[in-house]
Amino acid sequence: MDDFLDKLPQMDLMRSEKMTLVQLIIPVESAHRCVTYLGELGLLQFRDLNADKSPFQRTFANQVKRCGEMSRKLRFFKDQIDKAGLRCSPRHELEPYIELGDLERQLADHEHEVLEMNSNSEKLRQTYNELLEFKIVLQKANGFLVSSNAHATGDETELHEGTYSNNGFIETSSLLEQEMRPEPLNQSGLRFISGIINKDKLLRFERMLFRATRGNMLFNQTPSDEEIMDPSTSEMVEKIVFVVFFSGEQARTKILKICEAFGANCYPVPEDTTKQRQLTREVLSRLSDLEATLDAGTRHRNDALNAVGYSLTKWMTTVRREKAVYDTLNMLNFDVTKKCLVGEGWCPTFAKTQIHEVLQRATFDSNSQVGVIFHIMQAVESPPTYFRTNKLTNAFQEIIDAYGVARYQEANPAVYSVVTYPFLFAVMFGDWGHGLCLLLGALYLLTRERKLSSQKLGSFMEMLFGGRYVILLMALFSIYCGLIYNEFFSVPFHVFGGSAYKCRDTTCSDAYTVGLVKYRDPYPFGVDPSWRGSRSELPYLNSLKMKMSILLGIAQMNLGLILSFFNARFFGSSLDIRYQFIPQMIFLNSLFGYLSLLIIIKWCTGSQADLYHVMIYMFLSPTEELGENELFWGQRPLQILLLLMAFIAVPWMLFPKPFALRKIHMERFQGRTYGVLGTSEVDLDVEPGSARGHQEEEFNFSEIFVHQLIHSIEFVLGSVSNTASYLRLWALSLAHSELSTVFYEKVLLLAWGYENILIRLIGLVVFAFATAFILLMMETLSAFLHALRLHWVEFMGKFFHGDGYKFKPFSFALVSNDDE
């Protein structure tokens, strides 16, 4: 048997790539170029040899800081370009390589220029806004000051009537006329302050004025006819012009302080109408000049940003790569005496030649007199896990990795999930009409693959695009299972010929009311369409799908156990084969494998035996005669034998392995057995390839025995619960079918029974939306998650440890845009 297994070809896809721990001794003058070339190759994962040092204590901390500062400047330029609404496409012509120091100086110059232009523009905008507000105040406040009638018009707020005169409102008007005269006012005369304030602050502003002056003021307001841009936020703000009439110097001081606190801008308005007109003309003239200056400044600033934008993408890539290079160099040990950097890392075994060639090319290009020393080290820890994937297998690998990264060289469930995952999904989703809809969606993603891969997608669309091949396979398997179930939006079709059944009575109008009689050979593929609508449709389909679910579940769980055998054999653990794999296979197949055999025999023979009765009384009364439930000769003694084997398998799983491990441990330390030191049987709870120092830990027999007890109980109970868990295939398939039938019969056919075209149209729209949002979205997600559960728990739980860690090579292609 071992000779036969040894002759089998290597399953490269099944296990992760073989990894090698290598050491690099790089001269200082070629270190940067070597790491850059290795980043372009992307097949070496460096180990951090300076993990005990803080980022500021590392050798190239200053270079990393410089790159971070340049990244900040580039983000600043990008924000400025986006804020200005510019679209700067990168130049297609080949640009010369720019050194990091030259780029740093260019970025500093560009930043200084842009900041200076921004500062000037902000000052000009502030001046422009002030002049614009002054113009609005001159125009609006004039209406309150022309005559005494202005107090009775507009939006006037009189807070205290007796403030301005003891003799009533008429004397108040005469005081205002006195204020309008050119003679100087005495200390008790009526004054005013005019200004402008944000609309959202107006109510609080007015209330504060009332309280501060104790009501001794007159507040007038009117909205400005145009919005004003806030320089800090570049948003248009609605403002209100106000005029406050008051008396006394103390009130004036309070009002000015309140205006300052609320951000209200106050502007002096002359009392003379001629001066107002003259001042308005001057303000309009200055506004016109400022508009021209602002436009010219904006054009100049946009030209400067465009000049940066043409090279922005390339500069961001350059800085990102340089920062990644210096971050990697900080992981190496710096030997001052030998003028070299010492690094260690993991690489796939197949990549050793490529890495060696890259290092030689880097030495030559850097004109170094000393070459890079590249040699293989003895591994003292578990290597990372690396699977080479393509566009098809990558999505399935990500699904498996979401549960846990495979242990180094452990069997990879993703290889089998490429087929089993979409198939189990299709068993629950089977409808070839819905499958065609999924296929159209997958084909859309595939035909636009090149365009969508270059676009920035939303999270949901990115997830769909990443799983486009998963959707494609799910659609194809759904069409296949839908043809087996003979369901097209729940409607059966005679796709593969006529039905094998006809009406029992010649007077019946169809084959669904009186009964069916088989009169010809069975329907060649899938379920006969005549079952749809018959009295025995539900019992027949329930029985078919339930038994099929059990068969599929037992088959997949057996596959998981077989993979555990190959894992144990690969790692040289004969104990796991003898005391774990064999009893588990016996227990599972003595009970549920036997049930699967009975299902197949019953299907082939057409027997009427009750399998529920057979399995129950196999435990309760194993010696009792089966009677009409006997499916084959010798069934009763076979059941007794299988039951005894299942009972024997439980202690077989529990007791031998802990005692065998204890014996091996004792023999090893007594010096009588050295040959077992190289096997993983001694590596108790240690990852393959781990350091031998870990094996010298104290042997705790009780802990190992309890662990084995838990594992055995979990498998015994899990065999029952996992088999029952596969019945979700039957339940979800039935639910999907019945839901489709309800939408078809109770929505579409019901609406089609009316002669009104509007009712038919409404029924068609409701049916389409129900199909799209419930059956194609919610049901797809439900079947997807249930298939995920069956793989993660029922299948992978039989052999998958998932305690490894991913191979993360230093690669420029993997450096994200946010890696700062």
Secondary structure, 3 states (H helix, E strand, C coil): CHHHHHCCCCCCCCCCCCEEEEEEEEEHHHHHHHHHHHHHHCCCEECCCCCCCCHHHCCCHHHHHHHHHHHHHHHHHHHHHHHHCCCCCCCCCCCCCCCHHHHHHHHHHHHHHHHHHHHHHHHHHHHHHHHHHHHHHHHHHHHHHCCHHHHHCCEEEECCCCCCCCCCHHHHHHHHHHHHCCCCCCCCCEEEEEEEEEHHHHHHHHHHHHHHCCCCCEEEEEECCCCEEECCCCEEECEEEEEEEEECHHHHHHHHHHHHHCCCEECCCCCCHHHHHHHHHHHHHHHHHHHHHHHHHHHHHHHHHHHHHHHHHHHHHHHHHHHHHHHHHCCCEEECCCCEEEEEEEEEHHHHHHHHHHHHHHHHHCCCCCCCEEEECCCCCCCCECCCCCHHHHHHHHHHHHHCCCCCCCCCHHHHHHHHHHHHHHHHHCCHHHHHHHHHHHHHHHHCHHHHHCCCCCHHHHHHHHCHHHHHHHHHHHHHHHHHHCCECCECCCCCCCCCEEECCCCCCCCCCCCEEECCCCCCCCCCHHHCCCCCHHHHHHHHHHHHHHHHHHHHHHHHHHHHHHHHHHCCCHHHHHHHHHHHHHHHHHHHHHHHHHHHHHHHHCCCCCHHHHHHHHHHCCCCCCHHHCCCCCHHHHHHHHHHHHHHHHHHHHCHHHHHHHHHHHHHHCCCCCHHHHCCCCCCCCCCCCCHHHHHCCCCHHHHHHHHHHHHHHHHHHHHHHHHHCCHHHHHHHHHHHHHHHHHHHHHHHHHCCCCHHHHHHHHHHHHHHHHHHHHHHHHHHHHHHHHHHHHHHHHHHCCCCCCCECCCCCHHHCCCCCC
